[in-house]
């Protein structure tokens, strides 16, 4: 399991939110339970484009038989470096 910081919205205000990504149940989105908690307990949401990107990474990892965690480290690490 790997720790990442993704954008989330709380009452329309964008803020960083820590998530953990690892092997998840095949029938659930990798962030399913964390986004459910975020919504219920904190009133926050993760943008749909971020959710779609994570789902696409999961799909690519399965298709190419590579580690989802390591693909996220590579992809999300590269994206964070571009933002800095």
Rosetta constraint file for C-alpha pairs under 8 A:
AtomPair CA 1 CA 20 HARMONIC 6.24 0.50
AtomPair CA 1 CA 21 HARMONIC 5.49 0.50
AtomPair CA 1 CA 22 HARMONIC 4.36 0.50
AtomPair CA 1 CA 23 HARMONIC 7.39 0.50
AtomPair CA 1 CA 69 HARMONIC 6.74 0.50
AtomPair CA 2 CA 20 HARMONIC 5.40 0.50
AtomPair CA 2 CA 21 HARMONIC 5.29 0.50
AtomPair CA 2 CA 22 HARMONIC 6.33 0.50
AtomPair CA 2 CA 69 HARMONIC 6.41 0.50
AtomPair CA 2 CA 73 HARMONIC 7.83 0.50
AtomPair CA 3 CA 18 HARMONIC 6.86 0.50
AtomPair CA 3 CA 19 HARMONIC 5.84 0.50
AtomPair CA 3 CA 20 HARMONIC 4.52 0.50
AtomPair CA 3 CA 21 HARMONIC 6.48 0.50
AtomPair CA 4 CA 18 HARMONIC 5.66 0.50
AtomPair CA 4 CA 19 HARMONIC 5.37 0.50
AtomPair CA 4 CA 20 HARMONIC 6.13 0.50
AtomPair CA 4 CA 21 HARMONIC 7.47 0.50
AtomPair CA 5 CA 16 HARMONIC 6.03 0.50
AtomPair CA 5 CA 17 HARMONIC 5.35 0.50
AtomPair CA 5 CA 18 HARMONIC 4.36 0.50
AtomPair CA 5 CA 19 HARMONIC 6.11 0.50
AtomPair CA 6 CA 16 HARMONIC 5.64 0.50
AtomPair CA 6 CA 17 HARMONIC 5.34 0.50
AtomPair CA 6 CA 18 HARMONIC 6.31 0.50
AtomPair CA 6 CA 19 HARMONIC 7.08 0.50
AtomPair CA 6 CA 46 HARMONIC 7.74 0.50
AtomPair CA 6 CA 50 HARMONIC 7.95 0.50
AtomPair CA 7 CA 14 HARMONIC 6.45 0.50
AtomPair CA 7 CA 15 HARMONIC 5.71 0.50
AtomPair CA 7 CA 16 HARMONIC 4.70 0.50
AtomPair CA 7 CA 17 HARMONIC 5.90 0.50
AtomPair CA 7 CA 46 HARMONIC 6.42 0.50
AtomPair CA 7 CA 47 HARMONIC 7.37 0.50
AtomPair CA 8 CA 14 HARMONIC 5.61 0.50
AtomPair CA 8 CA 15 HARMONIC 5.43 0.50
AtomPair CA 8 CA 16 HARMONIC 5.99 0.50
AtomPair CA 8 CA 17 HARMONIC 5.95 0.50
AtomPair CA 8 CA 44 HARMONIC 6.43 0.50
AtomPair CA 8 CA 45 HARMONIC 5.44 0.50
AtomPair CA 8 CA 46 HARMONIC 4.46 0.50
AtomPair CA 8 CA 47 HARMONIC 6.49 0.50
AtomPair CA 9 CA 13 HARMONIC 5.23 0.50
AtomPair CA 9 CA 14 HARMONIC 4.47 0.50
AtomPair CA 9 CA 15 HARMONIC 6.11 0.50
AtomPair CA 9 CA 44 HARMONIC 5.38 0.50
AtomPair CA 9 CA 45 HARMONIC 5.28 0.50
AtomPair CA 9 CA 46 HARMONIC 6.36 0.50
AtomPair CA 9 CA 47 HARMONIC 7.43 0.50
AtomPair CA 10 CA 14 HARMONIC 6.48 0.50
AtomPair CA 10 CA 15 HARMONIC 7.28 0.50
AtomPair CA 10 CA 42 HARMONIC 7.75 0.50
AtomPair CA 10 CA 43 HARMONIC 6.26 0.50
AtomPair CA 10 CA 44 HARMONIC 4.58 0.50
AtomPair CA 10 CA 45 HARMONIC 6.84 0.50
AtomPair CA 11 CA 43 HARMONIC 7.44 0.50
AtomPair CA 11 CA 44 HARMONIC 7.19 0.50
AtomPair CA 19 CA 31 HARMONIC 7.91 0.50
AtomPair CA 19 CA 34 HARMONIC 7.19 0.50
AtomPair CA 21 CA 30 HARMONIC 6.64 0.50
AtomPair CA 21 CA 31 HARMONIC 7.31 0.50
AtomPair CA 21 CA 69 HARMONIC 6.47 0.50
AtomPair CA 21 CA 72 HARMONIC 7.99 0.50
AtomPair CA 22 CA 30 HARMONIC 7.36 0.50
AtomPair CA 22 CA 68 HARMONIC 6.78 0.50
AtomPair CA 22 CA 69 HARMONIC 5.44 0.50
AtomPair CA 23 CA 30 HARMONIC 7.48 0.50
AtomPair CA 23 CA 68 HARMONIC 7.00 0.50
AtomPair CA 23 CA 69 HARMONIC 7.46 0.50
AtomPair CA 24 CA 28 HARMONIC 6.95 0.50
AtomPair CA 24 CA 29 HARMONIC 7.51 0.50
AtomPair CA 24 CA 30 HARMONIC 5.50 0.50
AtomPair CA 25 CA 29 HARMONIC 7.84 0.50
AtomPair CA 25 CA 30 HARMONIC 7.66 0.50
AtomPair CA 28 CA 32 HARMONIC 6.13 0.50
AtomPair CA 29 CA 55 HARMONIC 6.44 0.50
AtomPair CA 30 CA 54 HARMONIC 7.28 0.50
AtomPair CA 30 CA 55 HARMONIC 7.05 0.50
AtomPair CA 30 CA 58 HARMONIC 7.56 0.50
AtomPair CA 31 CA 35 HARMONIC 5.88 0.50
AtomPair CA 31 CA 51 HARMONIC 7.56 0.50
AtomPair CA 32 CA 36 HARMONIC 6.18 0.50
AtomPair CA 33 CA 37 HARMONIC 6.21 0.50
AtomPair CA 34 CA 38 HARMONIC 6.04 0.50
AtomPair CA 35 CA 39 HARMONIC 6.06 0.50
AtomPair CA 35 CA 45 HARMONIC 6.70 0.50
AtomPair CA 35 CA 46 HARMONIC 6.91 0.50
AtomPair CA 36 CA 40 HARMONIC 6.19 0.50
AtomPair CA 37 CA 41 HARMONIC 5.66 0.50
AtomPair CA 37 CA 42 HARMONIC 7.52 0.50
AtomPair CA 38 CA 42 HARMONIC 5.20 0.50
AtomPair CA 38 CA 43 HARMONIC 6.27 0.50
AtomPair CA 38 CA 44 HARMONIC 5.36 0.50
AtomPair CA 38 CA 45 HARMONIC 6.62 0.50
AtomPair CA 39 CA 43 HARMONIC 4.48 0.50
AtomPair CA 39 CA 44 HARMONIC 4.82 0.50
AtomPair CA 39 CA 45 HARMONIC 5.91 0.50
AtomPair CA 40 CA 44 HARMONIC 7.94 0.50
AtomPair CA 46 CA 50 HARMONIC 6.77 0.50
AtomPair CA 46 CA 51 HARMONIC 6.90 0.50
AtomPair CA 47 CA 51 HARMONIC 6.49 0.50
AtomPair CA 48 CA 52 HARMONIC 6.03 0.50
AtomPair CA 49 CA 53 HARMONIC 6.12 0.50
AtomPair CA 50 CA 54 HARMONIC 6.27 0.50
AtomPair CA 51 CA 55 HARMONIC 6.24 0.50
AtomPair CA 52 CA 56 HARMONIC 6.13 0.50
AtomPair CA 53 CA 57 HARMONIC 6.25 0.50
AtomPair CA 54 CA 58 HARMONIC 6.31 0.50
AtomPair CA 54 CA 72 HARMONIC 7.98 0.50
AtomPair CA 55 CA 59 HARMONIC 6.24 0.50
AtomPair CA 56 CA 60 HARMONIC 6.11 0.50
AtomPair CA 57 CA 61 HARMONIC 6.07 0.50
AtomPair CA 57 CA 68 HARMONIC 7.03 0.50
AtomPair CA 57 CA 71 HARMONIC 7.04 0.50
AtomPair CA 57 CA 72 HARMONIC 6.91 0.50
AtomPair CA 58 CA 62 HARMONIC 6.28 0.50
AtomPair CA 58 CA 68 HARMONIC 5.87 0.50
AtomPair CA 59 CA 63 HARMONIC 6.07 0.50
AtomPair CA 60 CA 64 HARMONIC 5.99 0.50
AtomPair CA 61 CA 65 HARMONIC 5.66 0.50
AtomPair CA 61 CA 66 HARMONIC 4.91 0.50
AtomPair CA 61 CA 67 HARMONIC 6.02 0.50
AtomPair CA 61 CA 68 HARMONIC 5.14 0.50
AtomPair CA 61 CA 71 HARMONIC 6.84 0.50
AtomPair CA 62 CA 66 HARMONIC 6.60 0.50
AtomPair CA 62 CA 68 HARMONIC 7.54 0.50
AtomPair CA 66 CA 70 HARMONIC 7.80 0.50
AtomPair CA 66 CA 71 HARMONIC 7.33 0.50
AtomPair CA 67 CA 71 HARMONIC 6.15 0.50
AtomPair CA 68 CA 72 HARMONIC 6.15 0.50
AtomPair CA 69 CA 73 HARMONIC 6.28 0.50
AtomPair CA 70 CA 74 HARMONIC 6.21 0.50
AtomPair CA 71 CA 75 HARMONIC 5.96 0.50
AtomPair CA 72 CA 76 HARMONIC 5.43 0.50
AtomPair CA 72 CA 77 HARMONIC 7.48 0.50
AtomPair CA 73 CA 77 HARMONIC 5.35 0.50
AtomPair CA 74 CA 78 HARMONIC 6.04 0.50
AtomPair CA 75 CA 79 HARMONIC 6.27 0.50
AtomPair CA 76 CA 80 HARMONIC 6.11 0.50
AtomPair CA 77 CA 81 HARMONIC 6.27 0.50
AtomPair CA 78 CA 82 HARMONIC 6.36 0.50
AtomPair CA 79 CA 83 HARMONIC 6.45 0.50
AtomPair CA 80 CA 84 HARMONIC 6.41 0.50
